[in-house]
Amino acid sequence: MHWSSWSAFWAMGGSASYVWGAYGMVAVAFAAEIALLRARWKRAREVARRGAEWSGSAGQP
């Protein structure tokens, strides 16, 4: 597609709300996925740290 101006580009031939809304939803989904992955990574590290502490002290009298 060729647009004659930047305003025509941003209008996307009358479909701007659909196009930019879809891009916005994808950006929100990516941000949520990154936040959830970071939380899961932090939780997994904490569980691993607790497991290492527990197994290290299990053999101590």
C-alpha positions as a LaTeX table, in Angstrom:
\begin{tabular}{lrrr}
\hline
Residue & $x$ (\AA) & $y$ (\AA) & $z$ (\AA) \\
\hline
Met1 & 0.00 & 0.00 & 0.00 \\
His2 & 1.05 & 3.53 & $-0.68$ \\
Trp3 & $-0.13$ & 6.47 & 1.39 \\
Ser4 & $-0.04$ & 10.04 & 0.21 \\
Ser5 & 0.68 & 11.49 & 3.66 \\
Trp6 & 1.35 & 10.55 & 7.27 \\
Ser7 & $-2.24$ & 11.31 & 8.21 \\
Ala8 & $-3.41$ & 8.86 & 5.52 \\
Phe9 & $-1.00$ & 6.29 & 6.95 \\
Trp10 & $-2.33$ & 6.75 & 10.49 \\
Ala11 & $-5.94$ & 6.58 & 9.20 \\
Met12 & $-5.19$ & 3.25 & 7.45 \\
Gly13 & $-7.90$ & 3.75 & 4.87 \\
Gly14 & $-10.64$ & 4.02 & 7.49 \\
Ser15 & $-9.54$ & 0.92 & 9.40 \\
Ala16 & $-7.27$ & 2.72 & 11.87 \\
Ser17 & $-9.24$ & 1.81 & 14.99 \\
Tyr18 & $-9.13$ & $-1.89$ & 14.08 \\
Val19 & $-5.49$ & $-1.91$ & 12.97 \\
Trp20 & $-4.04$ & 0.18 & 15.81 \\
Gly21 & $-6.35$ & $-1.47$ & 18.34 \\
Ala22 & $-5.01$ & $-4.86$ & 17.27 \\
Tyr23 & $-1.43$ & $-3.63$ & 17.59 \\
Gly24 & $-2.28$ & $-2.26$ & 21.03 \\
Met25 & $-3.78$ & $-5.55$ & 22.18 \\
Val26 & $-0.70$ & $-7.45$ & 21.00 \\
Ala27 & 1.55 & $-5.01$ & 22.86 \\
Val28 & $-0.52$ & $-5.49$ & 26.04 \\
Ala29 & $-0.37$ & $-9.28$ & 25.62 \\
Phe30 & 3.42 & $-9.18$ & 25.15 \\
Ala31 & 3.84 & $-6.98$ & 28.23 \\
Ala32 & 1.63 & $-9.29$ & 30.30 \\
Glu33 & 3.53 & $-12.36$ & 29.09 \\
Ile34 & 6.87 & $-10.79$ & 30.01 \\
Ala35 & 5.57 & $-9.79$ & 33.46 \\
Leu36 & 4.17 & $-13.28$ & 34.08 \\
Leu37 & 7.39 & $-14.95$ & 32.90 \\
Arg38 & 9.46 & $-12.75$ & 35.21 \\
Ala39 & 7.19 & $-13.60$ & 38.15 \\
Arg40 & 7.36 & $-17.31$ & 37.34 \\
Trp41 & 11.16 & $-17.14$ & 37.03 \\
Lys42 & 11.43 & $-15.37$ & 40.38 \\
Arg43 & 9.13 & $-17.95$ & 42.02 \\
Ala44 & 11.11 & $-20.85$ & 40.52 \\
Arg45 & 14.39 & $-19.39$ & 41.77 \\
Glu46 & 12.90 & $-18.98$ & 45.25 \\
Val47 & 11.67 & $-22.57$ & 45.28 \\
Ala48 & 15.07 & $-23.80$ & 44.11 \\
Arg49 & 16.82 & $-21.72$ & 46.78 \\
Arg50 & 14.54 & $-23.10$ & 49.50 \\
Gly51 & 15.10 & $-26.63$ & 48.21 \\
Ala52 & 18.86 & $-26.15$ & 48.30 \\
Glu53 & 18.70 & $-24.80$ & 51.86 \\
Trp54 & 16.43 & $-27.64$ & 52.96 \\
Ser55 & 18.57 & $-30.38$ & 51.39 \\
Gly56 & 21.75 & $-28.83$ & 52.77 \\
Ser57 & 20.44 & $-28.82$ & 56.34 \\
Ala58 & 18.75 & $-32.23$ & 56.13 \\
Gly59 & 22.01 & $-34.11$ & 56.75 \\
Gln60 & 22.99 & $-32.00$ & 59.73 \\
Pro61 & 22.31 & $-33.44$ & 63.19 \\
\hline
\end{tabular}
